[in-house]
Amino acid sequence: MGGDWADDLAVAAKAIGISSTDLQAQLQAGKSVADVAKTAGVDAQAVIDALVADETAELADRVKAGTITQDQADRMTEDLRDHIAGEVNGVMTVSNRLEVRPTGRLAGQIETVRLMLHEGGAVDGELRMM
């Protein structure tokens, strides 16, 4: 919910204990990841932790490969837990800057102080600037 959508979906589904296909179907039916986790008897925080760990590992790999600097990775992780928690719970509150990259998409209720929306990025839902 921070990187590649298919990868994030697979990580969340694994944390919940269901298939990616089942999770995607429930999301398309209007449920949040937290709703799906609760139905499966899984704490939403476990899903958030799994997604944060996955995204953090991906950023470390990109630093190691030289495609981003450590400073860039640090900036990307500043609000990572907030971003992911928002995706999982369906309500995202970011106390600093929310950046939606060219392939990024956000849906649901979003609250932020600053918003940077790159061309190609998408925001669908309710946006409140704090």
C-alpha positions in Angstrom: 0.0 0.0 0.0 3.1 1.9 -0.2 4.8 0.2 -3.3 3.6 -2.1 -6.0 -0.2 -2.7 -5.6 0.0 -6.4 -6.5 2.8 -7.0 -4.1 1.0 -5.0 -1.3 -2.1 -7.0 -1.9 -0.2 -10.2 -1.6 1.5 -9.1 1.6 -1.8 -8.0 3.2 -3.6 -11.2 2.1 -0.9 -13.4 3.5 -1.1 -11.5 6.9 -4.8 -12.0 6.9 -4.6 -15.7 5.8 -6.6 -15.4 2.6 -5.7 -15.3 -1.1 -5.0 -12.1 -3.0 -8.0 -12.8 -5.2 -10.3 -13.1 -2.2 -8.9 -9.9 -0.7 -9.2 -8.0 -3.9 -12.8 -9.1 -4.3 -13.7 -7.9 -0.8 -12.0 -4.6 -1.4 -14.0 -4.1 -4.6 -17.1 -4.9 -2.7 -16.4 -1.8 -0.5 -14.7 -3.4 2.5 -11.5 -2.0 4.0 -8.5 -4.2 4.6 -9.2 -3.8 8.3 -12.8 -5.0 7.8 -11.5 -8.1 6.0 -8.9 -8.8 8.7 -11.4 -8.4 11.5 -13.8 -10.9 9.7 -10.9 -13.3 9.5 -10.0 -12.8 13.2 -6.8 -10.9 12.5 -5.8 -7.7 14.2 -5.5 -4.9 11.6 -2.2 -3.9 13.3 -0.7 -7.2 12.2 -1.5 -6.3 8.6 0.0 -2.8 9.0 3.1 -4.2 10.5 3.6 -6.7 7.7 3.1 -4.0 5.0 5.5 -1.6 6.8 8.1 -4.4 7.1 7.7 -5.2 3.4 8.0 -1.6 2.2 11.0 -0.9 4.5 12.8 -4.0 3.1 12.0 -2.8 -0.5 13.4 0.6 0.2 16.6 -1.0 1.8 17.0 -3.1 -1.4 16.7 0.0 -3.6 19.3 1.8 -1.5 21.6 -1.2 -1.7 21.1 -1.3 -5.5 21.9 2.4 -5.8 18.5 3.3 -7.3 17.8 5.7 -4.4 19.9 7.3 -1.7 19.6 6.6 2.0 18.3 10.2 2.4 15.6 9.5 -0.2 14.6 6.3 1.6 14.5 8.1 4.9 12.2 10.8 3.5 10.0 8.1 2.0 9.6 6.3 5.4 8.8 9.5 7.4 5.1 9.0 7.2 5.1 5.4 6.0 3.2 3.9 8.9 0.5 6.7 8.7 0.1 6.0 4.9 -0.2 2.3 5.3 -2.5 2.5 8.4 -4.7 4.8 6.3 -4.9 2.3 3.5 -5.7 -0.5 5.8 -8.2 1.3 7.9 -9.8 3.4 5.2 -9.0 6.7 6.9 -5.6 8.3 6.4 -4.4 11.1 8.6 -1.0 12.5 7.7 0.5 15.1 10.0 3.2 16.3 7.5 3.1 16.0 3.7 1.2 13.4 1.8 2.8 12.6 -1.6 1.0 10.5 -4.2 3.5 9.3 -6.8 2.7 8.8 -10.5 1.5 5.2 -10.0 0.0 5.8 -6.6 -3.7 5.7 -5.7 -5.5 6.7 -2.6 -9.1 6.0 -1.7 -11.2 6.7 1.3 -11.1 9.5 3.8 -7.8 11.5 3.7 -6.7 14.2 6.1 -3.3 16.0 5.6 -1.5 19.3 6.1 0.1 19.3 2.6 -0.6 17.3 -0.5 1.7 16.6 -3.4 0.0 14.8 -6.3 2.2 13.8 -9.1 0.8 13.5 -12.7 -0.7 10.1 -13.0 -1.4 9.8 -9.2 -5.0 9.4 -8.2 -7.1 10.4 -5.1 -10.6 9.1 -4.9 -12.7 10.0 -1.9 -13.0 12.7 0.7 -10.0 15.0 1.1 -9.7 17.4 4.1 -6.8 19.8 4.4 -5.9 20.3 8.1 
